Amino acid sequence: MANHLLGSTPKFDRQEIEAKAAASHLRHIGEAAAIKLAAASYIRHCYTSYDDLLHEGYDRDSARFYTLSAINEQLTQWNCKFRVSAEENMLGGATSGRPR
């Protein structure tokens, strides 16, 4: 996998992201793109208030909008080699990870 993209992501989180990136529905987009989408989804569910916002009645797009900065903050904290754009944030499906 494209380990260099994930910077200093902790081992457990890295393994979860890599497993999600290897999923059959992401194989067709290339390794780097799969890592990026998997990381965004993983962080969204494990490190942001995304699921809480959905539970409160926000629609998916609104919840994603409100959590984009938290996703990019986590990527920065882990020294990842990429950030997620607003357009990329609206792509992909749920790939939940461990609870927060």
N, CA, C and O atoms as a GROMACS GRO file, in nm:
protein
  400
    1MET      N    1   0.083  -0.120   0.000
    1MET     CA    2   0.000   0.000   0.000
    1MET      C    3   0.087   0.125   0.000
    1MET      O    4   0.208   0.121   0.022
    2ALA      N    5   0.022   0.234  -0.025
    2ALA     CA    6   0.090   0.363  -0.034
    2ALA      C    7   0.117   0.420   0.105
    2ALA      O    8   0.063   0.524   0.143
    3ASN      N    9   0.201   0.349   0.180
    3ASN     CA   10   0.230   0.388   0.318
    3ASN      C   11   0.284   0.530   0.331
    3ASN      O   12   0.259   0.597   0.431
    4HIS      N   13   0.357   0.575   0.231
    4HIS     CA   14   0.417   0.708   0.238
    4HIS      C   15   0.310   0.818   0.246
    4HIS      O   16   0.340   0.927   0.296
    5LEU      N   17   0.190   0.793   0.201
    5LEU     CA   18   0.084   0.893   0.205
    5LEU      C   19   0.030   0.915   0.346
    5LEU      O   20  -0.024   1.021   0.377
    6LEU      N   21   0.045   0.814   0.432
    6LEU     CA   22  -0.018   0.819   0.563
    6LEU      C   23   0.072   0.876   0.673
    6LEU      O   24   0.035   0.873   0.790
    7GLY      N   25   0.188   0.927   0.637
    7GLY     CA   26   0.274   0.995   0.733
    7GLY      C   27   0.296   0.917   0.860
    7GLY      O   28   0.338   0.801   0.856
    8SER      N   29   0.267   0.980   0.973
    8SER     CA   30   0.288   0.916   1.104
    8SER      C   31   0.156   0.869   1.166
    8SER      O   32   0.140   0.871   1.288
    9THR      N   33   0.064   0.826   1.082
    9THR     CA   34  -0.063   0.772   1.130
    9THR      C   35  -0.034   0.655   1.224
    9THR      O   36   0.045   0.568   1.190
   10PRO      N   37  -0.097   0.652   1.342
   10PRO     CA   38  -0.074   0.541   1.434
   10PRO      C   39  -0.103   0.406   1.369
   10PRO      O   40  -0.187   0.395   1.279
   11LYS      N   41  -0.033   0.304   1.415
   11LYS     CA   42  -0.038   0.172   1.353
   11LYS      C   43  -0.181   0.118   1.339
   11LYS      O   44  -0.219   0.072   1.231
   12PHE      N   45  -0.260   0.124   1.446
   12PHE     CA   46  -0.396   0.071   1.439
   12PHE      C   47  -0.477   0.144   1.332
   12PHE      O   48  -0.544   0.080   1.250
   13ASP      N   49  -0.471   0.276   1.333
   13ASP     CA   50  -0.546   0.356   1.236
   13ASP      C   51  -0.498   0.328   1.094
   13ASP      O   52  -0.579   0.314   1.002
   14ARG      N   53  -0.367   0.318   1.076
   14ARG     CA   54  -0.308   0.289   0.945
   14ARG      C   55  -0.359   0.154   0.892
   14ARG      O   56  -0.396   0.142   0.775
   15GLN      N   57  -0.360   0.055   0.978
   15GLN     CA   58  -0.406  -0.078   0.936
   15GLN      C   59  -0.554  -0.074   0.896
   15GLN      O   60  -0.592  -0.137   0.797
   16GLU      N   61  -0.634  -0.003   0.970
   16GLU     CA   62  -0.777   0.008   0.938
   16GLU      C   63  -0.797   0.080   0.804
   16GLU      O   64  -0.878   0.037   0.721
   17ILE      N   65  -0.723   0.187   0.782
   17ILE     CA   66  -0.734   0.264   0.657
   17ILE      C   67  -0.688   0.177   0.539
   17ILE      O   68  -0.754   0.173   0.436
   18GLU      N   69  -0.576   0.109   0.555
   18GLU     CA   70  -0.525   0.024   0.446
   18GLU      C   71  -0.622  -0.088   0.413
   18GLU      O   72  -0.640  -0.122   0.296
   19ALA      N   73  -0.684  -0.146   0.515
   19ALA     CA   74  -0.782  -0.253   0.491
   19ALA      C   75  -0.901  -0.199   0.414
   19ALA      O   76  -0.951  -0.265   0.322
   20LYS      N   77  -0.948  -0.080   0.448
   20LYS     CA   78  -1.061  -0.020   0.378
   20LYS      C   79  -1.023   0.017   0.235
   20LYS      O   80  -1.105   0.004   0.144
   21ALA      N   81  -0.901   0.064   0.215
   21ALA     CA   82  -0.855   0.101   0.081
   21ALA      C   83  -0.843  -0.021  -0.010
   21ALA      O   84  -0.853  -0.009  -0.132
   22ALA      N   85  -0.822  -0.137   0.049
   22ALA     CA   86  -0.807  -0.260  -0.030
   22ALA      C   87  -0.943  -0.324  -0.064
   22ALA      O   88  -0.948  -0.425  -0.134
   23ALA      N   89  -1.050  -0.265  -0.016
   23ALA     CA   90  -1.184  -0.320  -0.042
   23ALA      C   91  -1.212  -0.323  -0.192
   23ALA      O   92  -1.165  -0.238  -0.267
   24SER      N   93  -1.289  -0.420  -0.233
   24SER     CA   94  -1.314  -0.441  -0.376
   24SER      C   95  -1.377  -0.319  -0.445
   24SER      O   96  -1.348  -0.294  -0.562
   25HIS      N   97  -1.460  -0.245  -0.375
   25HIS     CA   98  -1.526  -0.130  -0.438
   25HIS      C   99  -1.431  -0.011  -0.461
   25HIS      O  100  -1.470   0.086  -0.526
   26LEU      N  101  -1.310  -0.016  -0.408
   26LEU     CA  102  -1.214   0.092  -0.428
   26LEU      C  103  -1.096   0.052  -0.517
   26LEU      O  104  -1.015   0.137  -0.554
   27ARG      N  105  -1.086  -0.074  -0.553
   27ARG     CA  106  -0.970  -0.122  -0.630
   27ARG      C  107  -0.956  -0.054  -0.766
   27ARG      O  108  -0.844  -0.036  -0.813
   28HIS      N  109  -1.065  -0.018  -0.828
   28HIS     CA  110  -1.062   0.037  -0.964
   28HIS      C  111  -1.010   0.180  -0.971
   28HIS      O  112  -0.982   0.228  -1.081
   29ILE      N  113  -0.996   0.250  -0.859
   29ILE     CA  114  -0.958   0.391  -0.865
   29ILE      C  115  -0.809   0.416  -0.844
   29ILE      O  116  -0.764   0.530  -0.853
   30GLY      N  117  -0.734   0.314  -0.816
   30GLY     CA  118  -0.591   0.330  -0.794
   30GLY      C  119  -0.560   0.340  -0.645
   30GLY      O  120  -0.642   0.382  -0.564
   31GLU      N  121  -0.438   0.300  -0.613
   31GLU     CA  122  -0.397   0.289  -0.474
   31GLU      C  123  -0.400   0.422  -0.398
   31GLU      O  124  -0.455   0.428  -0.288
   32ALA      N  125  -0.344   0.526  -0.455
   32ALA     CA  126  -0.337   0.654  -0.385
   32ALA      C  127  -0.477   0.711  -0.361
   32ALA      O  128  -0.507   0.759  -0.251
   33ALA      N  129  -0.562   0.706  -0.462
   33ALA     CA  130  -0.699   0.757  -0.448
   33ALA      C  131  -0.776   0.675  -0.346
   33ALA      O  132  -0.855   0.730  -0.269
   34ALA      N  133  -0.756   0.544  -0.346
   34ALA     CA  134  -0.825   0.456  -0.251
   34ALA      C  135  -0.782   0.488  -0.108
   34ALA      O  136  -0.865   0.493  -0.017
   35ILE      N  137  -0.653   0.510  -0.087
   35ILE     CA  138  -0.602   0.546   0.046
   35ILE      C  139  -0.667   0.677   0.091
   35ILE      O  140  -0.712   0.689   0.205
   36LYS      N  141  -0.673   0.773   0.002
   36LYS     CA  142  -0.728   0.904   0.036
   36LYS      C  143  -0.876   0.893   0.074
   36LYS      O  144  -0.918   0.949   0.176
   37LEU      N  145  -0.955   0.822  -0.005
   37LEU     CA  146  -1.097   0.806   0.027
   37LEU      C  147  -1.118   0.725   0.154
   37LEU      O  148  -1.204   0.757   0.236
   38ALA      N  149  -1.039   0.619   0.170
   38ALA     CA  150  -1.052   0.536   0.290
   38ALA      C  151  -1.014   0.614   0.416
   38ALA      O  152  -1.080   0.602   0.519
   39ALA      N  153  -0.908   0.693   0.407
   39ALA     CA  154  -0.865   0.774   0.522
   39ALA      C  155  -0.972   0.876   0.558
   39ALA      O  156  -1.003   0.895   0.676
   40ALA      N  157  -1.027   0.943   0.457
   40ALA     CA  158  -1.131   1.043   0.484
   40ALA      C  159  -1.252   0.979   0.551
   40ALA      O  160  -1.305   1.032   0.648
   41SER      N  161  -1.295   0.866   0.500
   41SER     CA  162  -1.410   0.798   0.557
   41SER      C  163  -1.382   0.748   0.699
   41SER      O  164  -1.464   0.765   0.789
   42TYR      N  165  -1.267   0.690   0.717
   42TYR     CA  166  -1.230   0.638   0.849
   42TYR      C  167  -1.226   0.751   0.952
   42TYR      O  168  -1.282   0.739   1.061
   43ILE      N  169  -1.158   0.859   0.917
   43ILE     CA  170  -1.149   0.973   1.009
   43ILE      C  171  -1.287   1.032   1.034
   43ILE      O  172  -1.321   1.067   1.148
   44ARG      N  173  -1.367   1.043   0.929
   44ARG     CA  174  -1.502   1.099   0.941
   44ARG      C  175  -1.581   1.024   1.049
   44ARG      O  176  -1.646   1.086   1.132
   45HIS      N  177  -1.574   0.892   1.047
   45HIS     CA  178  -1.654   0.812   1.140
   45HIS      C  179  -1.590   0.796   1.277
   45HIS      O  180  -1.661   0.780   1.376
   46CYS      N  181  -1.458   0.800   1.284
   46CYS     CA  182  -1.389   0.771   1.411
   46CYS      C  183  -1.340   0.894   1.486
   46CYS      O  184  -1.321   0.888   1.608
   47TYR      N  185  -1.320   1.005   1.416
   47TYR     CA  186  -1.257   1.121   1.480
   47TYR      C  187  -1.336   1.251   1.463
   47TYR      O  188  -1.286   1.357   1.501
   48THR      N  189  -1.456   1.244   1.409
   48THR     CA  190  -1.536   1.366   1.396
   48THR      C  191  -1.676   1.341   1.453
   48THR      O  192  -1.707   1.231   1.498
   49SER      N  193  -1.756   1.443   1.452
   49SER     CA  194  -1.894   1.435   1.501
   49SER      C  195  -1.992   1.394   1.391
   49SER      O  196  -2.113   1.412   1.406
   50TYR      N  197  -1.942   1.339   1.280
   50TYR     CA  198  -2.025   1.304   1.165
   50TYR      C  199  -2.146   1.217   1.204
   50TYR      O  200  -2.260   1.252   1.171
   51ASP      N  201  -2.122   1.108   1.272
   51ASP     CA  202  -2.232   1.018   1.307
   51ASP      C  203  -2.330   1.085   1.403
   51ASP      O  204  -2.451   1.061   1.394
   52ASP      N  205  -2.280   1.168   1.493
   52ASP     CA  206  -2.369   1.242   1.583
   52ASP      C  207  -2.457   1.339   1.503
   52ASP      O  208  -2.576   1.351   1.530
   53LEU      N  209  -2.398   1.406   1.405
   53LEU     CA  210  -2.475   1.499   1.322
   53LEU      C  211  -2.585   1.425   1.246
   53LEU      O  212  -2.698   1.474   1.237
   54LEU      N  213  -2.554   1.309   1.192
   54LEU     CA  214  -2.656   1.230   1.124
   54LEU      C  215  -2.768   1.192   1.220
   54LEU      O  216  -2.886   1.198   1.186
   55HIS      N  217  -2.729   1.152   1.340
   55HIS     CA  218  -2.827   1.112   1.441
   55HIS      C  219  -2.916   1.231   1.480
   55HIS      O  220  -3.034   1.213   1.513
   56GLU      N  221  -2.860   1.351   1.477
   56GLU     CA  222  -2.936   1.471   1.510
   56GLU      C  223  -3.028   1.516   1.397
   56GLU      O  224  -3.107   1.608   1.414
   57GLY      N  225  -3.018   1.451   1.280
   57GLY     CA  226  -3.108   1.484   1.171
   57GLY      C  227  -3.045   1.555   1.053
   57GLY      O  228  -3.114   1.587   0.956
   58TYR      N  229  -2.914   1.582   1.058
   58TYR     CA  230  -2.847   1.642   0.944
   58TYR      C  231  -2.845   1.542   0.829
   58TYR      O  232  -2.831   1.422   0.852
   59ASP      N  233  -2.857   1.591   0.706
   59ASP     CA  234  -2.842   1.500   0.592
   59ASP      C  235  -2.693   1.473   0.571
   59ASP      O  236  -2.608   1.544   0.625
   60ARG      N  237  -2.664   1.370   0.494
   60ARG     CA  238  -2.526   1.325   0.472
   60ARG      C  239  -2.436   1.437   0.422
   60ARG      O  240  -2.325   1.455   0.473
   61ASP      N  241  -2.481   1.511   0.321
   61ASP     CA  242  -2.397   1.616   0.264
   61ASP      C  243  -2.368   1.727   0.365
   61ASP      O  244  -2.256   1.777   0.371
   62SER      N  245  -2.467   1.765   0.443
   62SER     CA  246  -2.445   1.868   0.545
   62SER      C  247  -2.348   1.820   0.652
   62SER      O  248  -2.258   1.893   0.693
   63ALA      N  249  -2.366   1.697   0.697
   63ALA     CA  250  -2.276   1.641   0.798
   63ALA      C  251  -2.133   1.634   0.745
   63ALA      O  252  -2.038   1.661   0.818
   64ARG      N  253  -2.119   1.597   0.619
   64ARG     CA  254  -1.984   1.593   0.559
   64ARG      C  255  -1.924   1.732   0.549
   64ARG      O  256  -1.805   1.751   0.574
   65PHE      N  257  -2.006   1.830   0.512
   65PHE     CA  258  -1.960   1.969   0.504
   65PHE      C  259  -1.905   2.015   0.639
   65PHE      O  260  -1.797   2.073   0.647
   66TYR      N  261  -1.981   1.990   0.745
   66TYR     CA  262  -1.943   2.038   0.877
   66TYR      C  263  -1.824   1.963   0.938
   66TYR      O  264  -1.766   2.011   1.035
   67THR      N  265  -1.788   1.849   0.885
   67THR     CA  266  -1.676   1.773   0.942
   67THR      C  267  -1.550   1.777   0.856
   67THR      O  268  -1.448   1.719   0.895
   68LEU      N  269  -1.554   1.842   0.742
   68LEU     CA  270  -1.436   1.846   0.653
   68LEU      C  271  -1.313   1.902   0.722
   68LEU      O  272  -1.205   1.846   0.710
   69SER      N  273  -1.328   2.012   0.793
   69SER     CA  274  -1.209   2.072   0.857
   69SER      C  275  -1.150   1.978   0.962
   69SER      O  276  -1.028   1.973   0.978
   70ALA      N  277  -1.234   1.905   1.034
   70ALA     CA  278  -1.184   1.811   1.135
   70ALA      C  279  -1.108   1.696   1.068
   70ALA      O  280  -1.008   1.647   1.122
   71ILE      N  281  -1.155   1.653   0.952
   71ILE     CA  282  -1.084   1.547   0.878
   71ILE      C  283  -0.946   1.596   0.840
   71ILE      O  284  -0.846   1.527   0.862
   72ASN      N  285  -0.938   1.716   0.783
   72ASN     CA  286  -0.809   1.769   0.740
   72ASN      C  287  -0.718   1.802   0.859
   72ASN      O  288  -0.595   1.792   0.848
   73GLU      N  289  -0.776   1.840   0.971
   73GLU     CA  290  -0.695   1.862   1.091
   73GLU      C  291  -0.631   1.732   1.138
   73GLU      O  292  -0.514   1.730   1.178
   74GLN      N  293  -0.706   1.622   1.132
   74GLN     CA  294  -0.651   1.493   1.172
   74GLN      C  295  -0.542   1.449   1.075
   74GLN      O  296  -0.439   1.396   1.118
   75LEU      N  297  -0.563   1.470   0.946
   75LEU     CA  298  -0.459   1.437   0.847
   75LEU      C  299  -0.332   1.518   0.874
   75LEU      O  300  -0.222   1.466   0.862
   76THR      N  301  -0.348   1.644   0.910
   76THR     CA  302  -0.234   1.729   0.943
   76THR      C  303  -0.162   1.677   1.067
   76THR      O  304  -0.040   1.670   1.070
   77GLN      N  305  -0.240   1.641   1.168
   77GLN     CA  306  -0.181   1.588   1.292
   77GLN      C  307  -0.099   1.463   1.266
   77GLN      O  308   0.004   1.442   1.329
   78TRP      N  309  -0.144   1.380   1.174
   78TRP     CA  310  -0.074   1.257   1.139
   78TRP      C  311   0.034   1.278   1.034
   78TRP      O  312   0.097   1.182   0.991
   79ASN      N  313   0.058   1.402   0.990
   79ASN     CA  314   0.157   1.434   0.888
   79ASN      C  315   0.133   1.361   0.757
   79ASN      O  316   0.228   1.321   0.689
   80CYS      N  317   0.007   1.344   0.722
   80CYS     CA  318  -0.026   1.279   0.595
   80CYS      C  319   0.012   1.369   0.479
   80CYS      O  320   0.017   1.491   0.493
   81LYS      N  321   0.038   1.309   0.365
   81LYS     CA  322   0.087   1.381   0.248
   81LYS      C  323  -0.026   1.436   0.161
   81LYS      O  324  -0.001   1.476   0.047
   82PHE      N  325  -0.147   1.441   0.210
   82PHE     CA  326  -0.260   1.490   0.132
   82PHE      C  327  -0.364   1.551   0.226
   82PHE      O  328  -0.361   1.530   0.347
   83ARG      N  329  -0.454   1.628   0.167
   83ARG     CA  330  -0.571   1.680   0.236
   83ARG      C  331  -0.691   1.646   0.149
   83ARG      O  332  -0.676   1.614   0.031
   84VAL      N  333  -0.809   1.653   0.206
   84VAL     CA  334  -0.932   1.619   0.136
   84VAL      C  335  -1.002   1.748   0.093
   84VAL      O  336  -1.026   1.836   0.175
   85SER      N  337  -1.034   1.757  -0.035
   85SER     CA  338  -1.106   1.874  -0.085
   85SER      C  339  -1.255   1.859  -0.057
   85SER      O  340  -1.301   1.751  -0.022
   86ALA      N  341  -1.328   1.967  -0.071
   86ALA     CA  342  -1.473   1.963  -0.051
   86ALA      C  343  -1.539   1.865  -0.147
   86ALA      O  344  -1.633   1.795  -0.110
   87GLU      N  345  -1.491   1.861  -0.270
   87GLU     CA  346  -1.547   1.769  -0.370
   87GLU      C  347  -1.521   1.624  -0.332
   87GLU      O  348  -1.610   1.540  -0.340
   88GLU      N  349  -1.398   1.594  -0.290
   88GLU     CA  350  -1.363   1.458  -0.250
   88GLU      C  351  -1.441   1.416  -0.126
   88GLU      O  352  -1.474   1.298  -0.111
   89ASN      N  353  -1.470   1.511  -0.039
   89ASN     CA  354  -1.542   1.482   0.083
   89ASN      C  355  -1.683   1.432   0.056
   89ASN      O  356  -1.741   1.363   0.139
   90MET      N  357  -1.737   1.467  -0.058
   90MET     CA  358  -1.873   1.426  -0.093
   90MET      C  359  -1.876   1.289  -0.162
   90MET      O  360  -1.985   1.238  -0.191
   91LEU      N  361  -1.761   1.230  -0.190
   91LEU     CA  362  -1.754   1.101  -0.258
   91LEU      C  363  -1.754   0.986  -0.160
   91LEU      O  364  -1.729   1.004  -0.040
   92GLY      N  365  -1.781   0.868  -0.211
   92GLY     CA  366  -1.763   0.746  -0.132
   92GLY      C  367  -1.878   0.717  -0.039
   92GLY      O  368  -1.966   0.799  -0.015
   93GLY      N  369  -1.874   0.595   0.012
   93GLY     CA  370  -1.977   0.548   0.104
   93GLY      C  371  -1.921   0.531   0.243
   93GLY      O  372  -1.805   0.563   0.269
   94ALA      N  373  -2.002   0.481   0.330
   94ALA     CA  374  -1.962   0.462   0.470
   94ALA      C  375  -1.868   0.343   0.482
   94ALA      O  376  -1.896   0.233   0.434
   95THR      N  377  -1.756   0.368   0.549
   95THR     CA  378  -1.665   0.259   0.585
   95THR      C  379  -1.627   0.284   0.731
   95THR      O  380  -1.515   0.326   0.761
   96SER      N  381  -1.719   0.257   0.816
   96SER     CA  382  -1.698   0.291   0.957
   96SER      C  383  -1.585   0.211   1.019
   96SER      O  384  -1.554   0.100   0.977
   97GLY      N  385  -1.525   0.270   1.119
   97GLY     CA  386  -1.414   0.207   1.190
   97GLY      C  387  -1.450   0.191   1.335
   97GLY      O  388  -1.566   0.168   1.370
   98ARG      N  389  -1.351   0.204   1.419
   98ARG     CA  390  -1.376   0.184   1.561
   98ARG      C  391  -1.452   0.305   1.617
   98ARG      O  392  -1.445   0.414   1.559
   99PRO      N  393  -1.524   0.289   1.725
   99PRO     CA  394  -1.596   0.400   1.786
   99PRO      C  395  -1.499   0.503   1.842
   99PRO      O  396  -1.385   0.471   1.878
  100ARG      N  397  -1.544   0.626   1.850
  100ARG     CA  398  -1.458   0.731   1.903
  100ARG      C  399  -1.432   0.717   2.048
  100ARG      O  400  -1.360   0.799   2.106
   0.00000   0.00000   0.00000
